């Protein structure tokens, strides 16, 4: 799920509804929120860290209290980011996600504003 920032509340609501509906039916769901942690002084590791190969997917997954949906936030930004490596690690991340989850929902926000997540978007199905 990715859309422009003008309808952020609507986009996020629909993305969460999709994730929660699948989880309520017993599906294993991974929710990637590209905007979670953005602007924080010391964000937790997240999808950007996985795309750089610094963490495996399972190390950055968190579960909200009372939810069976695994959450991954934006992660720690860095100036060093190589696209070729990001594509490799995006493939690896999606292979790990395919093994552990039945649905991956990406709330991408203004993806054009963050080129570091584009390798993940290019692989979306």
C-alpha positions as CSV (number, residue, x, y, z in Angstrom):
1,X,0.0,0.0,0.0
2,X,1.6,3.3,-1.1
3,X,0.0,6.6,-1.8
4,X,0.8,10.3,-1.6
5,X,1.1,12.0,1.8
6,X,-2.0,14.2,1.3
7,X,-4.2,11.3,2.4
8,X,-2.0,9.9,5.1
9,X,-4.7,9.3,7.6
10,X,-6.9,7.5,5.1
11,X,-4.0,5.5,3.7
12,X,-2.8,4.4,7.1
13,X,-6.3,3.5,8.2
14,X,-6.9,1.3,5.2
15,X,-3.5,-0.3,5.5
16,X,-4.2,-1.2,9.2
17,X,-7.6,-2.5,8.4
18,X,-6.2,-4.8,5.8
19,X,-3.5,-6.0,8.2
20,X,-5.9,-6.5,11.1
21,X,-8.5,-8.2,8.9
22,X,-5.9,-10.8,7.7
23,X,-4.6,-11.3,11.2
24,X,-8.2,-11.8,12.5
25,X,-8.5,-14.7,10.0
26,X,-5.4,-16.3,11.4
27,X,-2.9,-15.0,8.8
28,X,0.6,-14.1,9.8
29,X,1.0,-10.4,8.8
30,X,4.0,-8.1,8.6
31,X,3.2,-4.4,8.6
32,X,6.0,-2.1,7.4
33,X,5.4,1.6,8.2
34,X,8.0,3.7,6.4
35,X,7.0,6.8,8.4
36,X,7.2,5.2,11.8
37,X,10.2,6.6,13.6
38,X,10.8,9.3,11.0
39,X,12.2,12.4,12.7
40,X,13.0,10.7,16.0
41,X,16.3,11.5,17.5
42,X,17.2,7.8,18.1
43,X,14.9,5.6,16.1
44,X,14.9,1.8,16.6
45,X,16.4,-0.3,13.8
46,X,13.9,-0.9,11.0
47,X,13.4,-1.5,7.3
48,X,16.3,0.9,6.3
49,X,18.6,-1.1,8.5
50,X,17.5,-4.4,6.9
51,X,17.9,-2.9,3.4
52,X,21.5,-2.0,4.3
53,X,22.1,-5.5,5.6
54,X,22.8,-4.4,9.1
55,X,20.0,-6.5,10.7
56,X,18.0,-9.6,9.6
57,X,14.2,-9.1,9.3
58,X,13.3,-11.0,12.4
59,X,15.6,-8.8,14.5
60,X,13.6,-5.6,13.7
61,X,10.1,-7.0,14.0
62,X,8.0,-5.8,17.0
63,X,4.5,-6.8,18.1
64,X,2.1,-4.2,19.4
65,X,0.4,-5.3,22.7
66,X,-2.7,-7.3,21.9
67,X,-1.9,-7.7,18.2
68,X,-0.6,-10.6,16.2
69,X,0.6,-8.2,13.4
70,X,4.4,-7.8,13.3
71,X,5.5,-4.2,12.9
72,X,8.6,-2.7,11.4
73,X,9.3,1.0,11.3
74,X,11.5,3.1,9.2
75,X,14.7,2.5,11.0
76,X,17.9,4.5,11.3
77,X,18.7,6.8,8.4
78,X,22.3,7.0,7.2
79,X,24.2,8.8,4.4
80,X,25.8,5.5,3.3
81,X,23.3,3.6,1.2
82,X,24.2,1.7,-2.0
83,X,21.4,0.7,-4.4
84,X,22.9,-2.5,-5.6
85,X,23.3,-3.8,-2.0
86,X,19.8,-2.6,-1.2
87,X,18.4,-4.7,-4.0
88,X,20.2,-7.7,-2.7
89,X,19.0,-7.2,0.8
90,X,15.5,-6.3,-0.3
91,X,15.4,-9.7,-2.1
92,X,16.7,-11.4,1.1
93,X,14.2,-9.5,3.3
94,X,11.2,-10.5,1.1
95,X,12.4,-14.1,1.1
96,X,12.5,-14.1,4.9
97,X,9.1,-12.4,5.0
98,X,7.7,-15.0,2.6
99,X,8.9,-17.7,5.0
100,X,7.5,-16.1,8.1
101,X,4.4,-14.2,6.9
102,X,1.5,-14.7,4.6
103,X,0.9,-11.0,4.0
104,X,3.2,-8.0,3.9
105,X,1.6,-4.6,4.1
106,X,3.7,-1.6,3.3
107,X,2.5,1.8,4.4
108,X,4.9,3.8,2.2
109,X,3.9,7.4,2.7
110,X,5.6,9.7,0.3
111,X,8.0,7.2,-1.2
112,X,9.3,9.7,-3.6
113,X,10.7,11.6,-0.6
114,X,12.8,8.7,0.5
115,X,14.7,7.0,-2.3
116,X,16.3,4.5,0.1
117,X,13.1,2.5,0.2
118,X,12.6,2.3,-3.5
119,X,14.3,-1.1,-3.9
120,X,11.6,-2.5,-1.7
121,X,8.8,-0.8,-3.7
122,X,10.3,-2.1,-7.0
123,X,9.8,-5.6,-5.7
124,X,6.2,-5.1,-4.5
125,X,3.7,-7.5,-6.0
